[in-house]
Amino acid sequence: MSASKTLIGIFTEPGKAMASVYERSMLWLPLLLLIVGNVAMLAWYYSTVDIAWLQDQMLAAQPELDAEAREAMRSVLSQPVMMAGGIFGALIGIPAVYCLIAVYFLVAAKVIGNELGFGKWFAFVVWTSVPTLLNLPAMAMNLLMNPNGQIGPEALNPLSLNQLLFHFPLGHPWQGLLDALQLTTLWSIAVAVIGYQVWTRRSRATALLVVLLPYVVIFGGWAIAAALKSGAT
């Protein structure tokens, strides 16, 4: 399968697509789409957002700040600074996170006697992240439906559990966690489980354990912290 056919296959035939990636990594197409797509979306967002409104929303979520601290924070949260931070985060953060996850899969593979190297697992992580590309048209539609620019970055993706179901405001203990949990993340997990089985010839139970473990640790710890904070307030 070519890279473009594999891209489509991730959505239609994930097992066959991941078998193709096992034979030939072809990671540049999905990696560029993931990075460039997110950079373009963030540039669009920060160039159109109502910056004064956004500053007010961010400051309202931190009522503990005094007047002097609020003014200092407002001066720092300028449109160019936030745009540069978002773009830099996408350019550096996305591949950095993929590298960390690839190291995890590399270590997990060594434990079960699999000798695939870091490069293959990096390609695995990139390709299993392809479903998150669906966030981009969803965010674009969200921006077009808010022409006044009054939409926070946490509400930009309408496919998060918070935006779909819970609607916790910015600053709520559960807001960050539920905005981080997205339907496309669940889809990526499903592709990763299928791909892990194809690549390692291990059972579905083993694939579920390996793929879900970091999510359980990270989101489980985040949920405990949110519950403790919610209980304290």
GUKE-894949 format. One record per residue (C-alpha): residue number from 1; x, z, y. Coordinates in Angstrom, 3 decimals. Each point is the difference from the previous one (the first is absolute). Layout:
site i=NUM, x=X, z=Z, y=Y
...
END
This chain:
site i=1, x=0.000, z=0.000, y=0.000
site i=2, x=1.188, z=-0.776, y=3.531
site i=3, x=0.134, z=2.730, y=2.629
site i=4, x=-3.224, z=-1.215, y=1.629
site i=5, x=-1.833, z=-0.161, y=-3.335
site i=6, x=1.324, z=3.442, y=-0.887
site i=7, x=-1.320, z=1.290, y=3.317
site i=8, x=-3.481, z=-1.201, y=-0.902
site i=9, x=0.446, z=1.189, y=-3.579
site i=10, x=0.565, z=3.592, y=1.147
site i=11, x=-3.694, z=0.006, y=0.955
site i=12, x=-1.377, z=-2.127, y=-2.836
site i=13, x=2.356, z=0.481, y=-2.978
site i=14, x=2.263, z=2.981, y=0.778
site i=15, x=1.426, z=0.241, y=-3.510
site i=16, x=1.025, z=-3.660, y=-0.073
site i=17, x=1.304, z=0.197, y=3.579
site i=18, x=2.159, z=3.056, y=-0.707
site i=19, x=1.331, z=-1.662, y=-3.156
site i=20, x=1.083, z=-2.891, y=2.223
site i=21, x=1.709, z=2.422, y=2.410
site i=22, x=1.813, z=1.553, y=-2.979
site i=23, x=1.522, z=-3.380, y=-0.755
site i=24, x=0.732, z=-0.929, y=3.632
site i=25, x=-0.248, z=2.501, y=2.856
site i=26, x=-1.036, z=-2.409, y=2.802
site i=27, x=-0.295, z=2.961, y=2.358
site i=28, x=0.668, z=-1.666, y=3.369
site i=29, x=-3.489, z=-1.462, y=0.452
site i=30, x=-1.949, z=3.250, y=-0.509
site i=31, x=2.627, z=2.095, y=1.803
site i=32, x=-0.096, z=-2.229, y=3.081
site i=33, x=-3.794, z=-0.096, y=-0.033
site i=34, x=-0.185, z=3.796, y=-0.199
site i=35, x=2.538, z=0.629, y=2.759
site i=36, x=-0.863, z=-2.864, y=2.376
site i=37, x=-3.727, z=0.539, y=-0.488
site i=38, x=0.215, z=3.679, y=0.892
site i=39, x=2.349, z=-0.639, y=2.940
site i=40, x=-2.349, z=-2.641, y=1.394
site i=41, x=-3.017, z=2.278, y=-0.417
site i=42, x=1.705, z=2.921, y=1.746
site i=43, x=1.200, z=-2.232, y=2.844
site i=44, x=-3.541, z=-1.301, y=0.448
site i=45, x=-1.450, z=3.499, y=-0.109
site i=46, x=2.366, z=1.589, y=2.521
site i=47, x=-0.256, z=-2.974, y=2.353
site i=48, x=-3.813, z=0.272, y=0.175
site i=49, x=-0.731, z=3.734, y=-0.389
site i=50, x=-1.328, z=1.921, y=3.010
site i=51, x=3.155, z=2.047, y=0.454
site i=52, x=-1.528, z=2.578, y=2.380
site i=53, x=-2.849, z=0.604, y=-2.453
site i=54, x=2.448, z=0.267, y=-2.923
site i=55, x=2.148, z=2.533, y=1.876
site i=56, x=-3.094, z=2.085, y=0.716
site i=57, x=-0.982, z=-0.051, y=-3.676
site i=58, x=3.460, z=1.025, y=-1.157
site i=59, x=0.232, z=2.814, y=2.537
site i=60, x=-3.501, z=1.228, y=-0.857
site i=61, x=1.161, z=0.455, y=-3.592
site i=62, x=2.634, z=2.501, y=1.228
site i=63, x=-1.924, z=2.595, y=2.043
site i=64, x=2.872, z=2.494, y=-0.294
site i=65, x=2.130, z=-1.958, y=2.500
site i=66, x=0.165, z=1.293, y=3.570
site i=67, x=-0.454, z=-2.251, y=3.042
site i=68, x=3.720, z=-0.618, y=0.472
site i=69, x=0.513, z=-0.944, y=-3.641
site i=70, x=-3.009, z=-2.308, y=0.140
site i=71, x=1.387, z=-1.915, y=2.962
site i=72, x=3.403, z=-0.268, y=-1.664
site i=73, x=-1.590, z=-1.283, y=-3.194
site i=74, x=-2.144, z=-2.494, y=1.918
site i=75, x=3.091, z=-1.452, y=1.680
site i=76, x=1.700, z=-0.410, y=-3.375
site i=77, x=-3.026, z=-1.606, y=-1.672
site i=78, x=0.247, z=-3.225, y=1.959
site i=79, x=-1.172, z=-3.334, y=-1.385
site i=80, x=3.526, z=-1.467, y=-0.420
site i=81, x=1.282, z=3.156, y=-1.721
site i=82, x=-2.882, z=0.175, y=-2.469
site i=83, x=0.180, z=-3.734, y=-0.706
site i=84, x=3.755, z=0.177, y=-0.604
site i=85, x=-0.447, z=3.034, y=-2.241
site i=86, x=-2.711, z=-1.681, y=-2.051
site i=87, x=1.923, z=-3.247, y=-0.409
site i=88, x=3.233, z=1.810, y=-0.838
site i=89, x=-1.875, z=2.110, y=-2.533
site i=90, x=-1.328, z=-3.122, y=-1.725
site i=91, x=3.330, z=-1.839, y=0.038
site i=92, x=2.015, z=2.942, y=-1.319
site i=93, x=-2.585, z=2.287, y=-1.548
site i=94, x=-1.640, z=-2.466, y=-2.377
site i=95, x=3.196, z=-1.121, y=-1.811
site i=96, x=1.354, z=3.570, y=0.106
site i=97, x=-3.093, z=1.366, y=-1.732
site i=98, x=0.123, z=-2.828, y=-2.543
site i=99, x=3.642, z=0.881, y=-0.717
site i=100, x=-0.884, z=3.648, y=-0.629
site i=101, x=-2.825, z=-0.937, y=-2.354
site i=102, x=2.273, z=-2.474, y=-1.797
site i=103, x=2.572, z=2.763, y=-0.536
site i=104, x=-2.762, z=2.145, y=-1.509
site i=105, x=-0.976, z=-2.770, y=-2.429
site i=106, x=3.662, z=-0.609, y=-0.811
site i=107, x=0.499, z=3.659, y=-0.921
site i=108, x=-3.258, z=0.111, y=-1.957
site i=109, x=1.053, z=-3.131, y=-1.903
site i=110, x=3.351, z=1.549, y=-0.907
site i=111, x=-1.829, z=3.001, y=-1.449
site i=112, x=-1.920, z=-2.200, y=-2.446
site i=113, x=3.056, z=-2.128, y=-0.816
site i=114, x=-0.819, z=-3.033, y=2.131
site i=115, x=3.056, z=-1.673, y=1.541
site i=116, x=-1.583, z=-2.024, y=2.807
site i=117, x=2.003, z=0.299, y=3.226
site i=118, x=-0.941, z=0.981, y=3.527
site i=119, x=-0.596, z=-3.584, y=1.156
site i=120, x=-2.655, z=-0.592, y=-2.635
site i=121, x=-1.795, z=3.225, y=0.826
site i=122, x=0.139, z=-0.789, y=3.706
site i=123, x=-1.726, z=-3.298, y=-0.771
site i=124, x=-2.509, z=1.934, y=-2.121
site i=125, x=-0.851, z=2.264, y=2.938
site i=126, x=-0.288, z=-2.907, y=2.449
site i=127, x=-2.288, z=-2.027, y=-2.237
site i=128, x=-2.226, z=2.934, y=-0.917
site i=129, x=-0.431, z=0.635, y=3.746
site i=130, x=-1.516, z=-3.463, y=0.536
site i=131, x=-3.628, z=1.303, y=-0.086
site i=132, x=0.742, z=1.916, y=3.220
site i=133, x=0.166, z=-3.386, y=1.751
site i=134, x=-3.802, z=0.194, y=-0.007
site i=135, x=0.323, z=2.752, y=2.603
site i=136, x=1.140, z=-2.601, y=2.549
site i=137, x=-3.198, z=-2.113, y=0.251
site i=138, x=-2.036, z=3.217, y=-0.092
site i=139, x=1.993, z=1.400, y=2.933
site i=140, x=-0.243, z=-3.305, y=1.859
site i=141, x=-3.776, z=0.062, y=-0.357
site i=142, x=-0.028, z=3.589, y=1.223
site i=143, x=1.964, z=-0.973, y=3.104
site i=144, x=-2.290, z=-2.946, y=0.725
site i=145, x=-3.024, z=2.287, y=-0.285
site i=146, x=1.524, z=2.382, y=2.571
site i=147, x=0.780, z=-2.296, y=2.952
site i=148, x=0.289, z=2.950, y=2.401
site i=149, x=3.144, z=1.114, y=-1.831
site i=150, x=-1.297, z=3.515, y=-0.596
site i=151, x=1.051, z=0.487, y=-3.599
site i=152, x=2.654, z=2.425, y=-1.229
site i=153, x=2.779, z=-1.045, y=-2.395
site i=154, x=-1.393, z=2.386, y=-2.597
site i=155, x=-3.340, z=-1.875, y=0.130
site i=156, x=1.516, z=-3.485, y=0.007
site i=157, x=-0.311, z=-0.486, y=-3.765
site i=158, x=-3.699, z=0.115, y=-0.969
site i=159, x=0.919, z=0.086, y=-3.709
site i=160, x=1.279, z=3.591, y=0.046
site i=161, x=-2.129, z=2.678, y=-1.646
site i=162, x=-0.294, z=1.826, y=3.295
site i=163, x=-1.374, z=-3.008, y=1.886
site i=164, x=-2.278, z=-0.996, y=-2.879
site i=165, x=-1.406, z=3.379, y=-1.011
site i=166, x=1.136, z=3.103, y=1.874
site i=167, x=0.617, z=-0.903, y=3.667
site i=168, x=2.139, z=3.040, y=0.785
site i=169, x=1.291, z=-0.189, y=3.589
site i=170, x=3.642, z=-0.185, y=1.040
site i=171, x=1.623, z=3.406, y=-0.430
site i=172, x=-2.311, z=1.193, y=-2.786
site i=173, x=1.963, z=1.506, y=-2.938
site i=174, x=-1.365, z=-2.623, y=-2.429
site i=175, x=0.182, z=-3.007, y=2.344
site i=176, x=3.581, z=-1.068, y=-0.733
site i=177, x=-0.322, z=0.233, y=-3.779
site i=178, x=-3.298, z=-1.861, y=-0.203
site i=179, x=1.186, z=-2.724, y=2.379
site i=180, x=3.085, z=-0.444, y=-2.200
site i=181, x=-2.162, z=-0.440, y=-3.104
site i=182, x=-1.292, z=-3.580, y=0.045
site i=183, x=-1.936, z=-2.202, y=-2.381
site i=184, x=2.918, z=-2.414, y=-0.082
site i=185, x=2.317, z=2.832, y=-1.053
site i=186, x=-2.207, z=0.588, y=-3.039
site i=187, x=0.166, z=-3.737, y=-0.762
site i=188, x=3.799, z=0.070, y=0.256
site i=189, x=0.103, z=2.950, y=-2.392
site i=190, x=-2.095, z=-1.945, y=-2.518
site i=191, x=2.347, z=-3.012, y=0.249
site i=192, x=3.017, z=2.308, y=-0.403
site i=193, x=-1.463, z=1.553, y=-3.153
site i=194, x=-0.646, z=-3.437, y=-1.487
site i=195, x=3.431, z=-1.232, y=1.060
site i=196, x=1.783, z=3.058, y=-1.379
site i=197, x=-1.612, z=-0.579, y=-3.389
site i=198, x=1.034, z=-3.663, y=0.054
site i=199, x=3.580, z=0.777, y=1.055
site i=200, x=0.708, z=2.947, y=-2.303
site i=201, x=-2.332, z=-0.645, y=-2.957
site i=202, x=-1.096, z=3.623, y=0.253
site i=203, x=-3.494, z=1.421, y=-0.461
site i=204, x=-2.667, z=0.123, y=2.704
site i=205, x=0.341, z=3.801, y=0.033
site i=206, x=3.749, z=-0.223, y=0.704
site i=207, x=-0.568, z=-2.587, y=2.737
site i=208, x=-2.647, z=2.186, y=1.627
site i=209, x=2.271, z=3.035, y=-0.126
site i=210, x=2.996, z=-1.776, y=1.526
site i=211, x=-1.932, z=-1.868, y=2.704
site i=212, x=-2.284, z=2.864, y=1.022
site i=213, x=2.555, z=2.821, y=-0.004
site i=214, x=1.410, z=-0.578, y=3.531
site i=215, x=-3.513, z=-0.445, y=1.398
site i=216, x=-1.152, z=3.229, y=-1.604
site i=217, x=3.015, z=1.882, y=1.351
site i=218, x=-0.162, z=-1.431, y=3.534
site i=219, x=-3.746, z=-0.107, y=0.538
site i=220, x=-0.569, z=3.160, y=-2.013
site i=221, x=2.448, z=1.898, y=2.205
site i=222, x=-1.562, z=-1.555, y=3.097
site i=223, x=-3.472, z=1.061, y=-1.187
site i=224, x=1.158, z=3.588, y=-0.571
site i=225, x=1.516, z=0.110, y=3.495
site i=226, x=-3.210, z=-1.448, y=1.497
site i=227, x=-2.145, z=2.530, y=-1.878
site i=228, x=2.168, z=2.902, y=1.182
site i=229, x=-0.084, z=-1.259, y=3.589
site i=230, x=-3.740, z=-0.588, y=-0.165
site i=231, x=-0.534, z=3.502, y=-1.367
site i=232, x=2.166, z=1.501, y=2.744
site i=233, x=-2.109, z=-1.635, y=2.684
END
